[in-house]
Amino acid sequence: MGILVWLIVGGVVGWLASIIMRTNAQQGILLNIIVGIVGAFLAGLIISPLIGVGTINEGVTIGTFLVSLVGAVILLAIVNLFRRGTVR
């Protein structure tokens, strides 16, 4: 059941992050899911301990969702920086 939650939340988080970073037209649903999952994972390792919010593994709440979204946006910014030379 955890993998299904990761896929669904990762897809939504990746999609919202791609809309925020204006890269939605360049990537499909699979890349949205990958960006969402990797961004949520990195945010869970780095951001969650700093601010004291749990991760998606502990339950989907507004706090965990926002931390995952911030992680995905940061990941897309880093990818854009290497791809284009600008964050946008």
C-alpha positions as CSV (number, residue, x, y, z in Angstrom):
1,M,0.0,0.0,0.0
2,G,2.9,2.4,0.7
3,I,4.2,2.1,-2.9
4,L,0.7,3.1,-4.2
5,V,0.7,6.2,-1.9
6,W,4.2,7.1,-3.1
7,L,3.1,6.9,-6.8
8,I,-0.1,8.9,-6.3
9,V,1.4,11.6,-4.0
10,G,4.6,11.7,-6.1
11,G,2.5,12.2,-9.3
12,V,0.5,15.0,-7.8
13,V,3.6,16.7,-6.2
14,G,5.6,16.4,-9.4
15,W,2.7,17.8,-11.4
16,L,2.3,20.8,-9.1
17,A,6.0,21.4,-9.0
18,S,6.2,21.3,-12.8
19,I,3.4,23.9,-13.0
20,I,5.2,26.1,-10.4
21,M,8.5,25.9,-12.3
22,R,6.7,26.2,-15.7
23,T,8.1,22.9,-17.1
24,N,4.8,21.1,-17.4
25,A,4.7,21.1,-21.2
26,Q,8.2,19.6,-21.3
27,Q,7.6,16.5,-19.2
28,G,5.0,13.8,-19.1
29,I,3.3,11.9,-16.3
30,L,6.2,9.5,-15.8
31,L,8.7,12.3,-15.3
32,N,6.2,14.1,-13.0
33,I,6.0,11.0,-10.8
34,I,9.8,10.5,-10.8
35,V,10.4,14.2,-9.9
36,G,7.7,14.0,-7.2
37,I,9.1,10.9,-5.6
38,V,12.7,11.9,-5.7
39,G,11.9,15.4,-4.5
40,A,9.8,14.0,-1.6
41,F,12.6,11.6,-0.7
42,L,15.2,14.3,-0.7
43,A,13.0,16.7,1.3
44,G,12.3,13.9,3.8
45,L,16.0,13.5,4.3
46,I,17.0,17.2,4.4
47,I,14.1,19.5,5.1
48,S,11.9,17.4,7.4
49,P,14.5,17.1,10.2
50,L,15.2,20.8,10.1
51,I,11.6,21.9,10.6
52,G,10.3,18.9,12.5
53,V,7.7,17.8,10.1
54,G,7.2,14.1,9.3
55,T,7.5,12.4,5.9
56,I,5.0,10.9,3.5
57,N,5.8,7.5,5.0
58,E,4.3,8.7,8.3
59,G,1.1,9.8,6.8
60,V,-0.1,12.3,4.2
61,T,-0.9,15.6,5.9
62,I,-0.7,19.2,4.7
63,G,2.8,19.6,6.3
64,T,4.2,16.5,4.7
65,F,2.7,17.4,1.3
66,L,4.2,20.9,1.4
67,V,7.6,19.5,2.4
68,S,7.4,17.1,-0.5
69,L,6.3,19.9,-2.9
70,V,9.2,22.1,-1.8
71,G,11.6,19.3,-2.4
72,A,10.3,18.7,-5.9
73,V,10.4,22.4,-6.7
74,I,14.0,22.5,-5.5
75,L,14.9,19.4,-7.5
76,L,13.3,20.9,-10.7
77,A,15.2,24.2,-10.1
78,I,18.5,22.2,-9.9
79,V,17.6,20.3,-13.1
80,N,16.8,23.5,-14.9
81,L,20.0,25.1,-13.7
82,F,22.0,22.3,-15.3
83,R,19.9,22.0,-18.4
84,R,19.6,25.6,-19.3
85,G,22.0,27.5,-17.1
86,T,19.2,29.4,-15.4
87,V,16.7,28.6,-12.7
88,R,13.9,30.5,-14.5
